[in-house]
Amino acid sequence: MNEIYEALQCLRAPIQQGEYDLHRLVMDALEDKGLAPEHEVTLAPRCRIDLMCGGVGIEIKRGKPQRSRLVEQLTRYARCDRVEELILVAERSVDLPRSICGKPLRIICLNRLWGIAL
């Protein structure tokens, strides 16, 4: 997970990106580091995560996600055997636990990477 997390720390997303633009930006950052992300991976019926990179599930959110809905969504992913760890890439910060269902969760907040507070 550290290699993936470090690759994503270099992201500098222009403001007003569409969600799929952010998907592409994240995939490009991972591929630039020699990693092979899979896009929109079905983990279970009605359970599809934005990206998988090895055993790391990556969810991407525009704006400030609603905490309760996001925790529910990440919990569904964490319950899947294929997911060993989770990374949330979000434009705006959201307070989440450090693990869900015993699986580590890291958050990359794009507005912090921009160096400004939104």
Order of alpha helices (4+ residues) and beta strands (2+ residues): alpha-alpha-beta-beta-beta-alpha-beta-beta-beta-alpha
